[in-house]
Amino acid sequence: MKSVIAQTGVVKTVEHQEPPRPPVAPNFVLIRTAFSAISPGTELSMAKRTGEQPVELGYSASGIVLETGEGVTHVRPGQQVACYGAPFVHHAETLAVPKHLVSPVPDGVTLEEASFAGLGAIAIHALRQSDLRFGESVVIVGLGILGQIMAQIANAASFHVFGHDLLRSRCDLLRRSGVAHAFDSDADMERRLFELTKGEGADAVILCAGGHAPELINASLRRLRDRGKIVIVGDLKMEFEREIMFSKEAQVLISRAGGPGRYDRNYEVRGFDYPVGYVRWTEGRNVEEYLRLLAEKKLQVRELISEVVPIDRAADAYRLFATAPERTIGVLLKY
């Protein structure tokens, strides 16, 4: 079986000798991978930090069900599915995934589109963390694959969406998806934001960028309305001026992965769901919502796919984000 790992900062494809297949564990689904999506912010950061111990990369994929374990009733062998969540989901030819992290792909949705389900769940959860209401405004900073998906979903929810990225090509791409306000200039974005909010500022700013950028958070605080929210999604060091935050009584929140259930072994491994009356949106339900938006044509993901690369050339796929960032948004590995 082929998979993708990072070791001493280098990404490479490796092949393992497959042992005889054991029975699928209860509450698990065995999947033959068709496509897996690269999440550049998370995966490149992980790859850079690796040492001699190899680390599996990836967390979002699609494929065909090979076999189901006891307790799995919502999917069957031969069915197309999307799946999300490391360490179960990674860039590999075969995956064993807990049932709550597997969702059937609706009619009319391709496996390429479905393979971004993990990023879709992360985008949806970040928007839920912002607690926006119909008609409110949000600035999304960083228009890579995650920011693009998030902005489209926010637009489908009828929020006033302002996208911001330093690369003009990414702003152009967002405008082509139907989000009118996308800016590569700080000044232009702020001018239009305050015009359309009558000088009040945004209800929320969601940061999909990464790195050490205290001025980015300070600028985001200045763009907020009184008692607005900043939601941090990217791998961003949290430094900001207290006085700016105090003057707005702003909230600074962090969004963890795809929603409630993530990293909870009772939910993910043992198969215990959270009652909908107590936890309305789990990570699994967020994946289902991403797929629903695709099926209803409220989300355009095909235009975000820059390259589809065979798993044997995984290292080339990762290099695209460094060598051609202006034309690289979504990259898939094909199996």
C-alpha positions, 0 to 999 in steps of 0.5 A: 500500500502506498502512502505519503509521509514527511520525514526530516522535513521532506515529503515522500511517497512510500510503499508498505507491504500489506499484511493479510486484511483483518476483519474490520473493527466494529464501528469502522469502515474500510475505504479504497481511496479515490482522491485525498485533498492536501491542506497546505497550511496544516500539512506543510507546517507539520512537514517542516517540523518532522525529524527522523520519525516519519509522520503521515500527512493528510486528513480529508479524502473520498473513495469507495466502501470496501467493507463495514464493521458491526454497528455501521448502517449508514453506508454499504460496500460499493458506495461512494463516501467522503471521510475526514479526520487524522490519524484515520484519514491520511494520504493512503490507498486504503483507509480504516475510518470510524463511522461518524467520520464517513458520509455518503456522497450525494448524487451529482457530487463528484469524488473530487469535490467530496475529497475536500470534505474535511476542509469543508467541515473546518470552514463550517465550524469556524463560521459557527464559532463566529456565531453570525446571524443572517445579514451580518458581516464577516471578513475572511483573511487568507483566500487559500483553499480553506478561505475560498470554501469558507467565503462561499459558504458564508455567502450562501448563508447570506452574510455580507462577505469580504475576502482579503488576500495579498494575491490578486489571483485569489481575489479574482477567483473568489469574485468569480464564485459569486462573492463580490467583495474580495480585495488584495489591498488593505486600504480598499478592503477597509474603505468598502467594509466601513462604507457598507457597514455604515462605519460600524465595522465587521461583526466577525473577522476570521483569520485563515492565515498563519505565521507570526503576524501580530499586526494582522490581529491588531488590524483585524481588531480595528476592523471589528464593530464594537463587541465583535469577534475574531476567530483564528483558524490558521496556525497563527501566533496570538499576539495583539495589543490589549488596548485595541481589544479593550476599546472594542471589548472584542472576543478572540476565539480559536476554532478547533478542527471540524467541530464537536467530537474531534479528538473524543475517542468515545465519539470517534472510535467507540461510535457514541454520537452526541444527541442532537438536542445537546450538540446540534452540529458535530464534525460528522454533521458538518461534513454532511452539510458540506456535501449537501451544499455541493449537491444543491450547487450552492458551493463551487469547488471544481473551480478551486482544483488547481492540480490532480497529481498521482500519489507517486508524485506527491512531493511535486504536489506539495512543491506547487504551493511554494513554487506557484502560489498565485495559481495553486489553490486546491491540490488533490492526490489521485489513487 
